[in-house]
Amino acid sequence: MVTPPKAMSLRGNGRLRKRAHKGRVVALTGACSFLGRNLLALLEEDPTVSKVIALDVQNAPTAGSKTCFYEIDLTQPGVESRLSEVLHAECVTCLVHLALIGSPTQAVAWAHELDSVGTMHVLSACRQYGLPKLVTCTTTLSYGADPKNPNHLSESSPLRGVHGVPYLEDRLDVEKQIARFADESPDVEVTVLRMAPVLGPTVDNFVSRWLSRIFVPMVLGHDPLLQFLHEVDAVAALKLAVDRSCPGAFNIVSRGALPVSTVVGLAGRIALPLPFGLLRRVMSLLWVAQLSEAPPEFAYLLRYLCVAEGVRAQDELGFRPAFSTADAVLDFEGAQRLRESRWLERTT
């Protein structure tokens, strides 16, 4: 019989007693996110992990007997002191910070509070506690799509983002905060995974929604390479970062990259090439009407190259993707086709 996970709220002022554990204690912010709940499931099965601390506004569905849940909202002021108290009480050996927005949103102020300000709270709590190890995930899109980009971007390439996209501007701010924290805290092992956009059969994000359309827009006269990371590889890389001692930033990417037109074809969709200016206007109207998965500035990602290399992750982290970009698209397409056929069955 599985013991239900313990739930604790941090809304009150009660103090927590320090608990000693024999194995590793791994805490996760954003435990209910796609990466969070899948990593939590792996940690539950890991015999070297004695306890998992789930930190979110609600508990993850994958929580098991090892999991202790604390209700924490990183958008609330003063949360860093309570978070520090939890880290200290549970003797956390590694914190995985995943409480970050997974897709662009029109709730810009709230997203900024969670991503930028929430990260500030987390890092402040880490300083107060004296955390030994921190792992977090950002995105290769932080490099930005630019005509001057090389064929493959390394971890030393500048992070340009895409001007006018709060989603990426917040990611850049998170990167800067974590880099500053790493410089100021040489005793803390800080690992940053810059993941290519994640795609697969179960993940729900702006990429999967873009490819779920029957007609998929692309820029007329441009067919840049796109790079996706299979959802299974994303979780596997995150587990590696938790298990191994590899400080620094790592590009986490699948094997290969494909032109936009090929991606659309493999996904079983119909490409709709539009002039760049028209595409931006259409995306702007759809974004305002809340019918688009991304703001109009994302059209630059369909016009210019933004492909990262994963050599360092392979050599130092030991990450070797099991899936290619094509595999990620094909697995998504198979699952999407099944979902659509079930929807048709229910409506006929």
N, C-alpha and C positions, 0 to 999 in steps of 0.2 A: 504494500500500500504506500503510495506516494504522500509524503507529508506536505500539506499546502504551504506555499510560501508565506512568510511572515510579512505583514504590512505595518508600517509605522508612518504616522503623519508628523511632519515637522511644523505644524501650525502653532503648536503650543510653545511654552518656554521651558519645558522639562529638559533636564540634562541627561545625556546618555552615558552609560558606564562603558569603560574601555573593555573590549573583548580580545582575548588572545586566540590566535589560530595557528595550527601546525603548518598548513599549506599556504599557497598564494591566495590573496583576497583581491579580487578584481571588481572595480566599481565601473558602472556604465551610466553616463548621462545620455538621455535620449534612448532609453532602453526599449521603448515601443516603436522606434523607427525601424525601417526595413533591416538595416545593418545591425541595429541593436538587438532586436529579437532573435535574429539568426545567430549572431555571435553568442548571445546568452545561452542558446541551445547547445552550442559547442562547449562552452565553459561548464555547463551542467554535467557534461559527459567526461570532462577532463579530470582524471584522478589527482593531478597535481594542484588543482584549484579546490580549496576547502570551502570557499564561500563566494557568492556573487552578490554584489550590492546594486540593485536596480534603482536608478534615480530618474524619476519622470513624474508627470502629472497623473499617470495611472500605471498599473503593473503590466508587464509584457505577458502575452498569452503563452510564451515558451518558458515562463518561470517554473522552476521545479523545487525540489526539497532543499537545494543549496542556496536558493535565492532569498534575499531579504530586501523587501521593497520599502523605499522611503519616498513619500510624496513631496517632490521638490519642483517648483516652478522657477526657472532661471530668469524669467522676466520680472520677478518681484524684487523690489529694493531690499538690500540687506541680506539677501539669501546666502552670500558667501560665508557669513559667520556660522550659519546653520549647516551648510555643506561641509565646512571645515570640521565642525563638531562630529558629523557622521564619519568623515574620513578618519578622524582620530579615534573615535569609539570603536570602529571596525578594524583598525590597523590595516588600512588599505595599502597594498603593495603596488598596484597599478590602476590608474584611472584612464578609462577610454571615453573621450569626449565626443559624443555623436549627436548632441542636441543642436543640430544645425538644419536649416531649411533644405529640403531635398530638391525643390523645384522653385522656379520664379513664382512670386505671388503678388497680387495687387495690394495686399495688406503690408505695405512697405514699412510702416512704423513698427508694427508688431514683429516683422521679420528682423528688423535691425535690432530691436530689443533682445530677441532670442539669440541671434548670431553674434553680433558685435558686443553688446552689453552683457549678454549671457556668458560669453567667453571670458570677458573681463572678470565677472563674478567667479567663474571656475578657477581662473589663474590666481586670483586673490586668495581663494580658499586653499589652493595648492601651496602657496607661499606660507600661509598661516600654519598649515599642517606639517609641511616639510615632506611633500610627496616624493617617493623615489623614482617613479616612472609615469610618463604621460604619453598617451597615443591619441591621435586625432586624424580625421579625414577631411581633405579639401578636394579640389577638382582640377584637372588639367586644363579646364576652360579658363582658369585664372591666367594662363599664359596669353590668352586673347588670340583672336583670328586676325592676322595681319599679312599684307602682301610681302613683307620683308622676312617673314618667318622662314627658318630653314626647314628642310624636309622632316627632320625630327628634332624636337625640343628636349634639351636636357634639363636636369634640376637646377643648373646654373643660369638658365635662360631667364630674362627679365619677366616679371609678372605684370602684364599690361592690362589684363581684363578686357572688358568691352565698355567703352564710355557710355554712360547713361543707363546702365543696367544695375539697379541696387543689389540684386541677387549676387552678382559677381563683385561689386564694390565691397559688400559685406564680407565676402570670402577673402578678398585682399586684406581687409582690416584684420580678419582672424589670423591670416598668415603673419602679418606684421606683429600682432600681439604675441603670438606664440614664439616667433623668432626672437623678440625682445626678452621674453620670459626665459628662453633657452640660454641666451647670452648672460642674463643676470643670475641664472641658477645653474651653474656648471655641475652641481652635484645631482641634478635631476636629468634622467635619461628621457629626452623628448624625441618622439618619432612622429613624423607627418607623412601621411599617405595621400598623394595627389592622384586621385582615381579618375580615369577616363569615364565619360558618362556611362552609367550602369544600365544594362539591358538584359532581358531574359524572360522566362515564361511567367514569372510572378511579380516582378517589381513594377510599381506604378509611379512614374515620374514624367517629366515633360517630354522626354525622348519617346517613351512608350506611347504617350498620347499623340505625339506628332505622327508617329508611324501607324497609329490606329485609324487615321483618316483614309477614306477611299482615294481621294486625290491629295497627294502630298506635294506642297509647294517647294520649288527650288529656284535658284537664280538662273535666269536665261543666260546662256553663254558661259556659265561657270559650273564646274563639276569637281570641287575639291574632295580630297580624301577625308573620310570620317573614321573615327576610331571609337569603338565601344568596348566596355569591359563586361564580361559575362557575370551575372549576379553570383554564381557559385565561386568564381575566382575572386570577386570582391570580398566575400566573407572569409575565404581561405587566406587572402593576403592580410586581412585584419587580425586573424588568429595568429599568423606568423609574427606580426608586429608585437602582439601581446607576449608571445612565448620567447622571442629572441631579443638579444641585446644589440640593437642596431639604431643608434640615434641618428637624426638627420631627416632630410626630406627624400621621398622616393616616389617616382612615377610608377603607378600601378596600371598597366595596360595589357590588353589582349594581344595575341599574335596578329600582325597584319592590319591593314586599313583598306577601306573600300571607297570608290567614288560614290557621291550622293545618289546618282542614278542607279548604280548597282544595288545599294542599300534598299532603295525604294522598290526595285524589282524583286529582290529576295524576300522582302516583306509582303509581297503579293499586292502591292499598291500601284497606283497610276501616278506617274510623275506629272506635275503641273508647272512647267517652266514659266516664270514671269520676269519681266524686266525688274532690276533691283529696286528702282524707285517705286514702281507699282506694288511690288511685293511688300515693301516697308509700309506703304499706305494701307494696304489690305490688312497686314498684321496689326497695324495700329488701331484700325477700326474694330477688328476682332478682339484685340486686347481690351479696349475700352468697353466693349460689349460683353466681356468676360467669356468669350468664345474661343480664345486662343490660349495655347499652353505656354507661350513665351512672348515677351515684349518685342516690338518691332526691331530693336537693335540686334536681336539674335539672327537677323537676316545676314549679318556679317559672317556668322559661322557657316552659312551656306555659300559664301562667296570666296572666303580665303581659308588657307590651310591652318590647322591647329592640331598637329599630331605629335605626341610625345614618345620618347624612347624609354624602354624599360630595362636598360642594361644594368644600371646601378642596383635596382631592386633584385635582379637575378643574381648578380655577383655578391652583394653584401647581405641582402635579406633572405636570399634563397628562394625568391618567388618565381616560379615558372608557370605561366598560365596554362591551364588544361584546355582552354577554349580559345578560338580565334574570334575576330570581329564577325566573320561570316557565321560562325556557330551561334554567336549571341543573337544575331538577326534571325537566323533560321529557327532557333528555339522560341524566340518571341513570336515569330509568324505562326508556328504550329499551335502554340497556346492561344493566340489571338483568333485563329481560325476556329478552334474548338469553342471558344467563348461565343463567337458570332453564330455558330451553328446551333448552340444551345439557346441563344437568344431568339433565333428564328423559330425554333421548335416551340418555345413558350408563347410566341406571338401569333402562331398560325393554328 
